[in-house]
Amino acid sequence: MRISTTIAVDLAKNVFQVAVSHHPGKVAKTHRLSRKKFLPFFAEHKPAIVLLEACGMAHYWGRELGQLGHQVLLLPPADVKPYVRRNKTDRADAKGLLEAHRNEEIHPVPVKSVAQQTLTALHRMRSAWVGDRTARINTVRGILRELGLTVPVGAHHVVPEVWALIEDADSTIADPLRLALGEACLEIRDFEKRIKAVECQLRAMAASMPVVQRLMTIPGIGLVTATALVAFVGGVLRFPTSRKFSSFLGLTPKENSSGQKRRLGRISKRGDVYLRTLLVHGARTVLVAAKRSKHPDRLRAWALKVQQHRGMNKATVALANKITRIAWAVWRDGSKYESQAVA
């Protein structure tokens, strides 16, 4: 059955702007629907292509509209914005969705399942608690440094050292400050318990996901990175090549070419910052461990060679790019990663 009707929806909390188009570039009807009338409107409408911006509630509404027989496409907001002409209104946003849909270079975002959104939410909560823990640690370090007291490098040293200073009656910490520092240490421990609890939930969910188990066989990809890839990326088959996947994560260089001159610069840093951070940190761990290994495998030997010629930071990003491409191949083929010895 060929679908000839396209419906663009500008999502909001309570009021939804709908633009119906039967011919490309022309809006036939517009509707302004409340939240209660939104689903009944689509339930009575014949199957159509529904365009939504990939924002907060888009995945939920995408699943609901898909169950009603509609074909839902989520378009990236950054790609839709250039098509909004003049002033920003709900009608202009809906019209911009219709115009952006005509551009074949704009690829839709897959609608996430409930399991994917659950994984995403767990990662968001864990990331927030890690940030709060880091903030508390930095605050405690700064306060003690102003008093002439230093804590050894490493987050695991902070709480034991601070408790020892609090319990030491001869330390230079004033009595009113001891109570506040003790509360900060309790907060740090509380954040650590929450982080461990989320990781236990991620581990339990990963046990029933074969793709996560396969991704964890790749050097530099552990439980957190593997589940994050599945949660935020969804399916890897929408990327035709490994370079497209790496470019999606912002690990490929920017290009400023003209004529016969090709100029490649720094990495683009596009895509999800959280995923790219996890991959770079994992690559750095692999590279540091490779320096201590007496017999590194082919991947680690290549990374060490790049590090000798380009430096630590560039080698780390290059290795993260390589790990991303390996993850694409493992994900696509459904096989585990097998290390290869140096010839």
Helices and strands as residue ranges (DSSP letters): E 6-10, E 15-21, E 29-34, H 35-44, E 49-53, H 58-67, E 71-75, H 77-80, G 81-83, H 90-101, H 114-146, G 155-157, H 158-167, H 175-206, H 210-215, H 223-233, G 236-238, H 242-248, E 253-255, E 264-267, H 273-292, H 298-310, H 312-333
